[in-house]
């Protein structure tokens, strides 16, 4: 069986070597040596000033919203993972959905300004599948209306935009280090912020508000990454160039082998250096998607419908008219893509998709 993705497991001996450091230090959590080392190495690789590791990829979103959105309206995209919208609601803010650009699948920046009200406090935009939003236009709108910008960059490890890390944009950018992601710590995430004062707020907020062992600087929760998670990250990090290279090769094979007469894939934004994190294909209609999904499953291939349903249909939000997001959610399917997917299997998967589309109902 071929799943939509597989987790990269580094050599066990190398992970054990990191665990031995933990046992030697007798320190499992509370920002230990390995966490701080991984933060420094991530800053160096990604080209960012500050990186704050956390227990998962959702907590950074929640803390950023708590600090910046002030329980107001947050303009966001309905096409993405549920954690984005759920975080907005969880932090007592109101999500205001803006439709997507059908080519890049990210939020349509031309529709943001019309959604701004006197209750709007922030924009939370998602770089869908690691494909950058129109950052310049979003930043310009935010500056004009005095809004904060939080980027859900969960899929964006190693993504560059105009030569620099995608994480350097916005007031706060977040990334997920879940086991299914390009770079992972088993479970984990990071907040990146180049404003030292705001970064300090993020820091104390993720450790109960502590400012030293006996003082508190402000309100906080427990979002700390453990040394065990950091050990995994330190072991995975040296393999990132290899992982990205192999995924790039698979993506290029898909591009060559798929018949795009009845399909399309997303358009990578000009100026972006993408990371090959997912391989989405969009069908002409939902019937074709369901037919192809069933055909692949019958051949022991398990794709996934990212992201279905559109988030404006969640039971705890105000419904919105976002036809392009609705259509994308109903017609998009991610094909298997991982570091260990052989080229001949990529070709076989593409041929099965082509066969399904060319066969009669």
The 8 nearest C-alpha neighbors of each residue, nearest first, counted from 0:
[[1, 299, 300, 2, 301, 298, 296, 3],
 [0, 2, 300, 301, 299, 3, 335, 4],
 [3, 1, 301, 4, 335, 300, 0, 302],
 [335, 2, 4, 302, 301, 334, 336, 303],
 [5, 3, 337, 2, 336, 335, 179, 6],
 [6, 4, 337, 7, 179, 2, 3, 338],
 [5, 7, 179, 178, 8, 4, 180, 337],
 [6, 8, 9, 5, 338, 235, 178, 183],
 [7, 9, 6, 10, 235, 11, 231, 234],
 [8, 10, 235, 11, 7, 234, 14, 13],
 [11, 9, 13, 12, 8, 14, 234, 15],
 [10, 12, 14, 13, 15, 9, 8, 16],
 [11, 13, 15, 10, 14, 16, 9, 17],
 [14, 12, 16, 15, 11, 10, 234, 17],
 [13, 15, 11, 17, 16, 12, 234, 18],
 [14, 16, 18, 12, 17, 13, 11, 19],
 [17, 15, 13, 19, 14, 18, 12, 20],
 [16, 18, 14, 20, 15, 19, 230, 13],
 [19, 17, 15, 21, 20, 16, 22, 14],
 [18, 20, 22, 16, 21, 17, 23, 15],
 [21, 19, 23, 17, 18, 22, 24, 16],
 [22, 20, 18, 24, 19, 23, 25, 26],
 [21, 23, 25, 19, 24, 20, 18, 26],
 [22, 24, 20, 21, 25, 19, 26, 18],
 [23, 25, 21, 26, 22, 20, 32, 27],
 [26, 24, 22, 23, 21, 27, 20, 28],
 [25, 27, 24, 21, 28, 31, 22, 226],
 [28, 26, 226, 225, 25, 21, 227, 31],
 [27, 29, 225, 226, 30, 31, 26, 224],
 [30, 28, 31, 223, 225, 27, 224, 206],
 [31, 29, 28, 34, 35, 32, 223, 224],
 [32, 30, 34, 33, 29, 28, 226, 26],
 [31, 33, 35, 34, 36, 30, 226, 26],
 [34, 32, 36, 35, 31, 229, 226, 37],
 [35, 33, 37, 229, 36, 31, 32, 30],
 [34, 36, 38, 32, 33, 37, 39, 31],
 [37, 35, 33, 39, 38, 34, 32, 40],
 [36, 38, 40, 34, 39, 35, 41, 233],
 [39, 37, 35, 41, 36, 40, 50, 42],
 [38, 40, 42, 36, 37, 41, 35, 43],
 [41, 39, 43, 37, 42, 38, 44, 36],
 [42, 40, 44, 38, 43, 39, 45, 37],
 [43, 41, 47, 39, 45, 40, 46, 44],
 [42, 44, 40, 41, 46, 45, 39, 47],
 [45, 43, 41, 42, 46, 40, 157, 47],
 [46, 44, 42, 47, 43, 41, 164, 157],
 [45, 47, 43, 42, 44, 164, 48, 163],
 [48, 46, 42, 45, 49, 167, 43, 164],
 [47, 49, 193, 42, 46, 50, 192, 191],
 [50, 48, 191, 47, 192, 193, 42, 51],
 [51, 49, 191, 38, 190, 42, 52, 189],
 [50, 52, 190, 189, 191, 53, 38, 49],
 [53, 51, 189, 188, 224, 50, 190, 38],
 [54, 52, 224, 223, 188, 222, 189, 55],
 [53, 55, 224, 187, 223, 222, 188, 186],
 [187, 56, 54, 188, 186, 53, 57, 58],
 [55, 57, 188, 175, 187, 58, 174, 59],
 [56, 58, 60, 59, 55, 82, 61, 86],
 [57, 59, 61, 60, 56, 55, 62, 222],
 [60, 58, 62, 61, 190, 57, 63, 56],
 [61, 59, 63, 57, 58, 62, 64, 86],
 [60, 62, 58, 64, 86, 59, 63, 65],
 [61, 63, 65, 59, 64, 60, 58, 66],
 [64, 62, 60, 66, 65, 61, 67, 59],
 [63, 65, 68, 61, 67, 62, 66, 60],
 [64, 66, 62, 63, 67, 68, 61, 90],
 [67, 65, 63, 64, 62, 68, 69, 200],
 [66, 68, 64, 65, 69, 63, 147, 121],
 [67, 69, 64, 120, 121, 70, 71, 65],
 [68, 70, 71, 67, 65, 66, 120, 64],
 [71, 69, 92, 91, 68, 90, 72, 93],
 [72, 70, 92, 120, 69, 118, 119, 68],
 [71, 73, 119, 93, 118, 92, 120, 94],
 [72, 74, 121, 94, 122, 95, 93, 119],
 [75, 73, 95, 122, 96, 94, 123, 121],
 [74, 76, 123, 96, 124, 95, 122, 97],
 [75, 77, 106, 78, 96, 97, 124, 98],
 [78, 76, 310, 311, 309, 96, 79, 324],
 [79, 77, 76, 309, 324, 310, 306, 328],
 [80, 78, 306, 77, 127, 81, 125, 76],
 [79, 81, 82, 306, 83, 78, 305, 310],
 [80, 82, 83, 84, 85, 79, 310, 86],
 [83, 81, 85, 80, 84, 86, 57, 79],
 [84, 82, 86, 81, 85, 80, 87, 151],
 [83, 85, 87, 86, 81, 82, 88, 94],
 [84, 86, 82, 88, 87, 83, 89, 81],
 [87, 85, 89, 83, 84, 61, 88, 82],
 [86, 88, 84, 92, 90, 85, 89, 94],
 [87, 89, 91, 85, 92, 90, 86, 93],
 [90, 88, 86, 91, 87, 85, 92, 61],
 [89, 91, 88, 87, 92, 86, 65, 61],
 [92, 90, 88, 70, 89, 87, 93, 71],
 [91, 93, 70, 71, 88, 87, 90, 72],
 [92, 94, 72, 73, 88, 71, 95, 87],
 [95, 93, 73, 72, 74, 96, 87, 75],
 [96, 94, 74, 73, 75, 93, 72, 97],
 [97, 95, 75, 76, 77, 74, 94, 319],
 [96, 98, 76, 75, 111, 110, 106, 99],
 [97, 99, 321, 324, 107, 106, 323, 76],
 [100, 98, 106, 107, 105, 104, 324, 101],
 [99, 101, 107, 104, 102, 105, 103, 106],
 [102, 100, 104, 103, 99, 323, 327, 105],
 [101, 103, 266, 100, 265, 104, 105, 264],
 [102, 104, 266, 265, 105, 100, 101, 267],
 [105, 103, 101, 100, 99, 102, 127, 106],
 [106, 104, 99, 103, 132, 127, 100, 126],
 [105, 107, 99, 76, 108, 100, 98, 124],
 [108, 106, 99, 100, 109, 110, 98, 105],
 [107, 109, 111, 110, 106, 137, 136, 133],
 [110, 108, 107, 111, 112, 136, 113, 106],
 [111, 109, 108, 107, 112, 113, 97, 114],
 [112, 110, 108, 114, 113, 109, 97, 115],
 [111, 113, 114, 115, 110, 140, 109, 108],
 [112, 114, 111, 115, 110, 116, 109, 97],
 [115, 113, 112, 111, 116, 110, 74, 97],
 [116, 114, 112, 113, 119, 111, 117, 74],
 [117, 115, 118, 119, 114, 72, 113, 120],
 [116, 118, 119, 115, 120, 72, 71, 144],
 [119, 117, 116, 71, 72, 120, 115, 73],
 [120, 118, 72, 116, 117, 71, 115, 73],
 [119, 121, 68, 146, 71, 72, 73, 118],
 [122, 120, 147, 73, 146, 68, 148, 119],
 [121, 123, 74, 148, 73, 75, 124, 149],
 [124, 122, 149, 75, 150, 148, 74, 121],
 [123, 125, 150, 75, 151, 122, 76, 106],
 [126, 124, 151, 127, 150, 152, 105, 123],
 [125, 127, 131, 130, 129, 152, 132, 105],
 [126, 128, 129, 130, 125, 105, 104, 79],
 [129, 127, 130, 154, 277, 126, 276, 155],
 [128, 130, 155, 154, 126, 127, 131, 273],
 [129, 131, 126, 127, 128, 267, 268, 132],
 [132, 130, 126, 129, 268, 133, 271, 127],
 [131, 133, 134, 126, 105, 130, 106, 125],
 [134, 132, 135, 136, 137, 131, 108, 268],
 [133, 135, 137, 132, 136, 138, 131, 168],
 [136, 134, 138, 137, 133, 139, 140, 132],
 [135, 137, 139, 138, 134, 133, 140, 108],
 [138, 136, 134, 140, 139, 135, 141, 108],
 [137, 139, 141, 135, 136, 140, 134, 142],
 [138, 140, 136, 142, 137, 141, 135, 143],
 [141, 139, 143, 137, 142, 138, 136, 144],
 [140, 142, 146, 138, 144, 139, 143, 145],
 [141, 143, 145, 139, 140, 144, 138, 146],
 [142, 144, 140, 141, 145, 139, 146, 138],
 [145, 143, 141, 142, 146, 140, 115, 139],
 [146, 144, 142, 141, 143, 147, 120, 140],
 [147, 145, 141, 121, 120, 144, 142, 148],
 [146, 148, 121, 122, 170, 141, 67, 120],
 [149, 147, 122, 169, 170, 121, 123, 150],
 [150, 148, 123, 171, 169, 172, 170, 122],
 [151, 149, 172, 124, 123, 152, 125, 169],
 [150, 152, 125, 173, 153, 124, 172, 126],
 [151, 153, 174, 155, 173, 126, 154, 150],
 [152, 154, 174, 175, 151, 155, 173, 56],
 [155, 153, 129, 152, 128, 156, 174, 276],
 [156, 154, 129, 152, 158, 153, 157, 174],
 [155, 157, 158, 154, 182, 181, 274, 174],
 [156, 158, 274, 155, 45, 159, 164, 273],
 [159, 157, 155, 273, 274, 156, 272, 165],
 [160, 158, 164, 272, 163, 165, 271, 162],
 [159, 161, 271, 162, 163, 165, 270, 164],
 [162, 160, 270, 163, 271, 159, 272, 164],
 [161, 163, 160, 159, 164, 270, 272, 271],
 [162, 164, 159, 160, 161, 165, 46, 167],
 [163, 165, 159, 166, 167, 45, 158, 160],
 [164, 166, 159, 167, 160, 158, 168, 163],
 [167, 165, 164, 172, 168, 191, 47, 152],
 [166, 168, 165, 164, 47, 169, 193, 192],
 [169, 167, 166, 165, 170, 172, 134, 171],
 [168, 170, 148, 171, 149, 150, 172, 167],
 [169, 171, 148, 149, 192, 147, 168, 172],
 [172, 170, 192, 149, 169, 191, 150, 173],
 [173, 171, 150, 191, 166, 149, 190, 151],
 [172, 174, 190, 152, 151, 189, 191, 59],
 [173, 175, 153, 152, 189, 188, 56, 176],
 [176, 174, 56, 188, 153, 177, 187, 55],
 [175, 177, 183, 187, 188, 184, 186, 180],
 [176, 178, 186, 183, 179, 180, 185, 175],
 [177, 179, 185, 183, 180, 6, 186, 176],
 [180, 178, 177, 6, 5, 4, 181, 183],
 [179, 181, 182, 177, 178, 183, 176, 154],
 [180, 182, 276, 183, 179, 156, 154, 242],
 [183, 181, 180, 176, 156, 235, 239, 236],
 [184, 182, 176, 178, 177, 185, 180, 232],
 [183, 185, 232, 228, 231, 186, 176, 187],
 [186, 184, 178, 183, 177, 228, 187, 231],
 [187, 185, 177, 184, 55, 176, 178, 54],
 [55, 188, 186, 54, 176, 177, 56, 184],
 [187, 189, 56, 175, 55, 176, 53, 174],
 [188, 190, 52, 174, 51, 53, 173, 50],
 [191, 189, 173, 51, 59, 172, 50, 52],
 [192, 190, 50, 172, 49, 171, 173, 51],
 [191, 193, 171, 194, 198, 49, 170, 172],
 [192, 194, 48, 49, 195, 191, 167, 198],
 [195, 193, 197, 192, 196, 198, 170, 49],
 [194, 196, 198, 197, 193, 199, 192, 49],
 [197, 195, 199, 198, 194, 200, 201, 193],
 [196, 198, 200, 199, 194, 195, 201, 192],
 [197, 199, 195, 201, 200, 196, 192, 194],
 [198, 200, 202, 196, 197, 201, 195, 203],
 [199, 201, 197, 202, 198, 203, 204, 196],
 [202, 200, 198, 204, 199, 203, 205, 197],
 [201, 203, 199, 200, 204, 205, 198, 51],
 [202, 204, 208, 206, 200, 205, 209, 201],
 [205, 203, 219, 208, 201, 202, 206, 207],
 [204, 206, 222, 221, 220, 203, 202, 219],
 [207, 205, 221, 203, 208, 204, 220, 209],
 [206, 208, 219, 220, 209, 221, 204, 205],
 [209, 207, 219, 203, 217, 204, 218, 215],
 [210, 208, 215, 207, 203, 211, 206, 214],
 [211, 209, 215, 214, 216, 203, 208, 212],
 [210, 212, 214, 209, 213, 215, 216, 208],
 [213, 211, 214, 209, 210, 215, 208, 206],
 [214, 212, 211, 215, 210, 209, 216, 208],
 [215, 213, 210, 211, 209, 212, 216, 208],
 [216, 214, 209, 210, 208, 217, 213, 211],
 [215, 217, 210, 208, 209, 214, 203, 218],
 [218, 216, 208, 215, 219, 204, 203, 209],
 [217, 219, 208, 204, 207, 220, 216, 215],
 [220, 218, 207, 204, 208, 205, 206, 217],
 [219, 221, 207, 205, 206, 204, 222, 208],
 [222, 220, 206, 205, 207, 223, 219, 204],
 [223, 221, 205, 53, 54, 220, 58, 206],
 [222, 224, 53, 54, 221, 205, 206, 225],
 [223, 225, 54, 53, 52, 228, 222, 226],
 [226, 224, 28, 227, 228, 27, 223, 229],
 [225, 227, 229, 27, 228, 28, 33, 34],
 [228, 226, 230, 225, 229, 231, 27, 18],
 [229, 227, 184, 231, 230, 225, 226, 185],
 [228, 230, 232, 226, 34, 231, 227, 33],
 [231, 229, 227, 233, 228, 232, 17, 226],
 [232, 230, 184, 234, 228, 229, 233, 235],
 [231, 233, 184, 229, 235, 234, 230, 236],
 [232, 234, 230, 236, 231, 235, 37, 229],
 [233, 235, 231, 232, 236, 14, 230, 9],
 [234, 236, 232, 233, 238, 237, 9, 231],
 [235, 237, 238, 233, 239, 234, 232, 182],
 [238, 236, 239, 235, 234, 233, 240, 241],
 [239, 237, 241, 236, 235, 240, 242, 9],
 [240, 238, 242, 241, 236, 237, 243, 235],
 [239, 241, 243, 242, 238, 244, 237, 236],
 [240, 242, 244, 239, 238, 243, 245, 338],
 [241, 243, 239, 338, 245, 244, 240, 238],
 [244, 242, 246, 240, 245, 241, 247, 239],
 [243, 245, 247, 241, 242, 246, 240, 248],
 [246, 244, 248, 338, 247, 242, 243, 241],
 [245, 247, 249, 243, 248, 338, 244, 337],
 [246, 248, 244, 250, 245, 249, 275, 243],
 [247, 249, 245, 251, 246, 250, 252, 244],
 [248, 250, 246, 252, 247, 251, 253, 342],
 [251, 249, 253, 247, 252, 248, 246, 254],
 [250, 252, 254, 248, 253, 249, 247, 255],
 [251, 253, 249, 255, 254, 250, 256, 248],
 [254, 252, 250, 256, 255, 251, 257, 249],
 [255, 253, 251, 252, 256, 257, 250, 258],
 [254, 256, 252, 253, 257, 251, 258, 250],
 [257, 255, 253, 254, 349, 252, 346, 258],
 [258, 256, 349, 253, 254, 255, 259, 353],
 [257, 259, 260, 353, 256, 262, 261, 349],
 [258, 260, 262, 261, 263, 257, 264, 254],
 [261, 259, 258, 262, 263, 257, 356, 353],
 [262, 260, 259, 283, 282, 263, 258, 356],
 [263, 261, 259, 282, 281, 260, 280, 283],
 [262, 264, 281, 280, 259, 265, 282, 261],
 [263, 265, 280, 281, 279, 266, 262, 278],
 [266, 264, 103, 102, 267, 104, 263, 279],
 [265, 267, 103, 102, 268, 264, 104, 130],
 [268, 266, 130, 103, 265, 269, 271, 273],
 [269, 267, 271, 266, 270, 131, 130, 103],
 [270, 268, 271, 267, 160, 161, 272, 266],
 [269, 271, 161, 160, 268, 272, 162, 159],
 [272, 270, 160, 269, 159, 268, 273, 161],
 [271, 273, 159, 158, 160, 270, 274, 162],
 [272, 274, 158, 271, 275, 129, 130, 159],
 [273, 275, 276, 158, 157, 243, 272, 129],
 [276, 274, 247, 277, 246, 273, 243, 250],
 [275, 277, 274, 181, 128, 154, 129, 278],
 [278, 276, 275, 128, 279, 336, 333, 334],
 [277, 279, 333, 334, 336, 280, 250, 276],
 [280, 278, 333, 332, 264, 277, 334, 331],
 [279, 281, 264, 332, 331, 263, 333, 262],
 [280, 282, 331, 263, 330, 262, 264, 332],
 [283, 281, 262, 330, 284, 288, 287, 331],
 [282, 284, 261, 262, 281, 330, 287, 285],
 [285, 283, 282, 286, 330, 287, 288, 329],
 [284, 286, 288, 330, 287, 329, 289, 282],
 [287, 285, 289, 288, 284, 290, 330, 283],
 [286, 288, 290, 285, 289, 284, 291, 282],
 [287, 289, 285, 291, 286, 290, 292, 282],
 [290, 288, 292, 286, 291, 287, 293, 285],
 [289, 291, 287, 293, 288, 292, 286, 294],
 [292, 290, 294, 288, 293, 355, 289, 287],
 [291, 293, 289, 295, 294, 290, 288, 296],
 [292, 294, 296, 290, 291, 295, 289, 297],
 [295, 293, 291, 297, 292, 296, 290, 298],
 [296, 294, 300, 298, 292, 297, 293, 291],
 [295, 297, 300, 299, 293, 298, 294, 301],
 [298, 296, 294, 295, 299, 293, 300, 292],
 [297, 299, 295, 296, 300, 294, 0, 351],
 [300, 298, 0, 296, 297, 1, 301, 295],
 [301, 299, 1, 296, 295, 298, 0, 2],
 [300, 302, 2, 296, 3, 1, 299, 303],
 [301, 303, 3, 334, 333, 335, 300, 2],
 [304, 302, 333, 332, 305, 3, 301, 334],
 [303, 305, 332, 306, 307, 333, 331, 302],
 [306, 304, 307, 303, 332, 333, 331, 328],
 [305, 307, 328, 79, 304, 308, 80, 78],
 [308, 306, 328, 309, 305, 304, 329, 310],
 [307, 309, 328, 306, 310, 312, 329, 325],
 [308, 310, 307, 325, 328, 311, 78, 77],
 [311, 309, 77, 312, 313, 308, 78, 81],
 [310, 312, 318, 309, 77, 313, 319, 316],
 [313, 311, 310, 309, 318, 314, 308, 316],
 [314, 312, 310, 315, 311, 316, 309, 318],
 [313, 315, 316, 312, 317, 311, 318, 310],
 [316, 314, 313, 317, 88, 312, 85, 318],
 [317, 315, 313, 314, 318, 311, 94, 312],
 [316, 318, 319, 315, 311, 94, 95, 314],
 [319, 317, 311, 316, 312, 320, 313, 96],
 [320, 318, 311, 321, 96, 317, 95, 312],
 [319, 321, 322, 318, 98, 311, 96, 97],
 [322, 320, 98, 324, 323, 319, 325, 97],
 [323, 321, 325, 324, 326, 320, 98, 327],
 [322, 324, 326, 325, 321, 327, 99, 98],
 [325, 323, 327, 326, 322, 321, 78, 99],
 [326, 324, 322, 328, 323, 327, 309, 321],
 [325, 327, 323, 329, 324, 328, 322, 330],
 [326, 328, 324, 330, 329, 325, 331, 323],
 [327, 329, 307, 325, 326, 309, 306, 330],
 [330, 328, 326, 327, 285, 331, 325, 307],
 [329, 331, 285, 282, 327, 281, 284, 328],
 [332, 330, 281, 280, 327, 328, 329, 304],
 [331, 333, 304, 280, 279, 303, 305, 334],
 [334, 332, 279, 303, 278, 302, 304, 280],
 [333, 335, 302, 278, 3, 279, 336, 332],
 [336, 3, 334, 4, 302, 2, 333, 337],
 [335, 337, 4, 3, 334, 277, 278, 340],
 [336, 338, 4, 339, 340, 5, 246, 335],
 [337, 339, 242, 245, 246, 340, 336, 7],
 [340, 338, 337, 341, 245, 5, 246, 7],
 [339, 341, 337, 338, 342, 336, 344, 345],
 [342, 340, 344, 343, 339, 345, 249, 338],
 [341, 343, 345, 344, 346, 249, 340, 252],
 [344, 342, 346, 345, 341, 347, 340, 348],
 [343, 345, 347, 346, 341, 342, 348, 340],
 [346, 344, 342, 348, 343, 347, 349, 253],
 [345, 347, 343, 349, 344, 348, 350, 256],
 [348, 346, 344, 350, 345, 349, 343, 351],
 [349, 347, 351, 345, 350, 346, 344, 352],
 [348, 350, 346, 352, 257, 351, 347, 256],
 [351, 349, 353, 347, 352, 348, 354, 346],
 [350, 352, 354, 348, 353, 349, 355, 347],
 [353, 351, 349, 355, 350, 354, 291, 356],
 [352, 354, 350, 356, 351, 355, 258, 357],
 [355, 353, 351, 357, 352, 356, 358, 350],
 [356, 354, 352, 358, 353, 291, 357, 351],
 [355, 357, 353, 354, 358, 352, 287, 291],
 [358, 356, 354, 355, 353, 359, 352, 261],
 [359, 357, 355, 356, 354, 360, 353, 290],
 [358, 360, 357, 356, 355, 354, 290, 287],
 [359, 358, 290, 287, 355, 356, 286, 357]]
